[in-house]
């Protein structure tokens, strides 16, 4: 089973590589669900780390319905990631009724080629996951990151199992949302090939005016998950 670590900083990415994770999803600001990382972070990771990296392309927090201007920004960021030599893109677009925006998502998928494309947890907003899954397969999406439409992947495990059975290897179901060393093996047992976790710990703030707690991907937690899924 493959473990992807959601890394929100250079230190998190380095910790993931050092701990033996198989892949990184690189983003920033996990507290709002992640947004596109800065150019400086992208360049630092690309120049110094060797672990495969997929980059989150999400121009802001909030919903997944984007304006033309926002979509232009996303396309420029995708091109930048291709130019820098990353391995994959993580993104997606919804319509206002929480269906997949097929036209805009297809444009992102096509622009991302030859990089791998993951449709992110916007999928967990859809009303008909089986129909949405077929749509993503038809668009050429290679994987979908999902918690099974529940607050956590553990709560959505039955839906994840059904989606994986329906996929029949045509798309990878990447389970994410609250996965840790205690429940990681459950996803292997239902037949999933990949899981996604932040494996994070928190450093409390020092109490200054603008400080908030810092989260980082913890090497010990990553190794514990890897150990859990290796048996």
C-alpha positions in Angstrom: 0.0 0.0 0.0 1.2 3.5 -0.9 1.2 6.3 1.7 0.8 9.9 0.5 1.6 12.6 3.0 -0.2 15.9 2.8 2.7 18.3 3.5 1.9 21.9 4.3 5.5 23.3 4.5 9.1 22.5 3.5 9.8 20.9 6.9 6.7 18.7 6.5 7.8 17.6 3.1 11.4 16.9 4.3 10.0 14.9 7.2 7.8 12.9 4.9 10.8 12.0 2.7 13.1 11.2 5.7 10.4 9.0 7.2 10.0 6.9 4.1 6.6 8.1 2.7 6.0 7.1 -0.9 4.6 10.5 -2.1 3.7 14.0 -1.1 0.8 16.2 -1.8 2.3 19.7 -1.3 0.0 22.5 -0.2 -0.1 25.4 2.3 -2.7 26.4 5.0 -4.1 23.0 6.0 -6.4 24.8 8.4 -8.6 25.8 5.5 -8.2 22.6 3.6 -5.1 23.6 1.7 -4.3 26.1 -1.0 -1.7 26.3 -3.8 1.9 26.5 -2.4 4.0 29.5 -3.1 6.7 29.6 -5.8 9.4 29.6 -3.2 8.1 26.5 -1.5 7.7 24.7 -4.8 11.2 25.6 -5.9 12.8 24.6 -2.6 11.1 21.2 -2.6 11.9 20.6 -6.2 15.6 21.6 -5.8 16.3 19.6 -2.6 14.0 16.6 -2.3 13.7 13.5 -4.5 10.3 12.1 -3.3 7.5 12.2 -5.9 5.4 15.3 -5.4 1.8 16.1 -6.4 0.9 19.8 -6.1 -2.5 21.1 -4.9 -3.9 23.7 -7.2 -6.5 25.6 -5.3 -6.3 29.4 -5.5 -8.3 30.1 -2.3 -10.2 28.6 0.6 -14.0 28.2 0.5 -16.0 26.4 -2.2 -14.8 24.8 -5.4 -16.8 27.0 -7.8 -14.3 29.3 -9.6 -14.5 32.4 -11.7 -12.8 32.7 -15.1 -10.0 34.8 -13.4 -9.5 32.1 -10.7 -9.3 29.4 -13.4 -6.7 31.4 -15.3 -4.6 31.6 -12.1 -5.0 27.8 -11.6 -3.9 27.1 -15.2 -0.8 29.3 -14.8 0.1 27.4 -11.6 -0.3 24.1 -13.4 2.0 25.2 -16.1 4.5 26.3 -13.5 4.4 22.9 -11.8 5.0 21.3 -15.2 7.9 23.6 -15.9 9.4 22.8 -12.5 9.2 19.1 -13.1 6.6 17.8 -10.6 4.9 14.5 -10.9 1.3 15.3 -10.4 -1.5 17.9 -10.0 -4.3 17.7 -7.4 -7.3 19.9 -8.3 -10.9 20.0 -9.4 -13.9 22.3 -10.2 -17.6 22.0 -9.2 -20.7 23.6 -10.4 -22.9 25.6 -8.0 -25.2 22.5 -7.6 -22.2 20.4 -6.4 -21.9 18.4 -9.6 -18.5 18.2 -11.2 -17.8 21.0 -13.7 -16.9 18.7 -16.6 -15.8 21.4 -19.0 -13.4 23.2 -16.6 -12.1 20.0 -14.9 -11.4 18.5 -18.4 -9.4 21.6 -19.3 -7.3 21.2 -16.1 -6.8 17.5 -16.7 -5.7 18.1 -20.3 -3.3 21.0 -19.4 -1.8 18.8 -16.6 -0.7 16.1 -19.0 1.7 14.3 -19.0 1.5 14.8 -15.2 -0.8 12.5 -13.2 -4.1 14.2 -12.2 -5.9 13.7 -8.8 -9.4 15.0 -8.3 -9.4 16.3 -4.7 -11.9 16.2 -1.9 -14.3 18.5 -3.8 -15.6 15.0 -4.7 -16.9 14.7 -1.1 -19.5 17.4 -1.9 -21.2 15.6 -4.8 -24.7 14.1 -4.3 -24.2 11.0 -6.6 -20.7 9.6 -6.0 -21.0 6.7 -8.4 -22.1 8.9 -11.3 -19.3 11.4 -10.4 -16.7 8.6 -10.4 -17.7 7.5 -13.9 -17.4 11.1 -15.1 -13.9 11.4 -13.6 -12.9 8.2 -15.3 -14.2 9.5 -18.7 -12.3 12.8 -18.1 -9.0 10.8 -17.8 -8.5 11.5 -14.1 -6.1 9.0 -12.6 -7.2 9.1 -9.0 -9.7 10.6 -6.7 -9.0 11.7 -3.1 -12.1 11.1 -1.0 -13.3 10.3 2.5 -16.3 8.5 1.2 -18.4 11.7 1.5 -18.1 11.6 5.3 -16.2 13.8 7.8 -13.6 11.1 8.0 -12.5 8.2 5.8 -13.2 5.7 8.6 -16.8 6.8 8.7 -17.0 6.6 4.9 -15.3 3.3 4.6 -18.3 1.5 3.2 -18.7 4.0 0.4 -14.9 3.8 -0.2 -15.2 0.1 -0.6 -18.1 0.4 -3.0 -16.4 3.1 -5.1 -13.2 0.9 -5.3 -15.3 -2.1 -6.5 -17.0 0.1 -9.1 -13.7 1.5 -10.3 -12.4 -1.9 -11.2 -8.9 -0.5 -11.5 -9.9 2.2 -14.0 -9.2 5.0 -11.4 -7.4 4.9 -8.1 -9.4 5.5 -4.9 -7.1 7.5 -2.6 -8.7 7.4 0.9 -8.0 10.5 3.0 -9.5 12.2 6.1 -8.4 11.3 9.6 -6.2 8.4 8.6 -3.7 7.4 11.3 -1.7 4.5 12.5 -4.7 3.0 14.3 -7.0 2.8 11.4 -4.7 2.7 8.3 -4.8 -1.0 7.9 -8.6 -1.1 7.6 -8.3 0.6 4.2 -5.8 -2.0 3.0 -8.2 -4.7 4.2 -11.0 -3.4 2.0 -8.7 -3.5 -1.1 -7.5 0.1 -1.4 -4.0 0.6 -2.8 -3.3 4.2 -1.6 -4.0 6.3 1.5 -3.5 10.0 2.3 -2.7 11.4 5.7 -1.2 14.6 7.1 0.3 12.7 10.1 0.5 16.0 11.8 1.5 17.3 15.2 1.0 20.8 16.6 3.4 23.4 18.1 1.3 25.7 20.3 1.6 29.4 19.6 3.7 31.7 21.8 0.8 34.0 22.5 1.9 36.9 20.4 -0.6 39.0 18.5 -0.8 37.2 15.1 0.5 33.7 16.2 -1.6 30.6 15.6 -0.6 27.0 16.4 1.9 25.5 13.8 1.1 22.1 12.4 3.8 19.9 10.7 3.9 16.3 9.3 5.5 14.3 12.1 8.2 11.7 11.1 7.2 9.4 14.0 3.6 9.4 13.0 4.5 8.8 9.3 6.7 5.8 10.3 3.9 4.4 12.5 1.4 4.5 9.6 4.0 2.9 7.3 4.6 0.2 9.9 0.8 -0.4 10.3 0.3 -1.0 6.5 3.4 -3.1 5.9 2.0 -6.2 7.7 
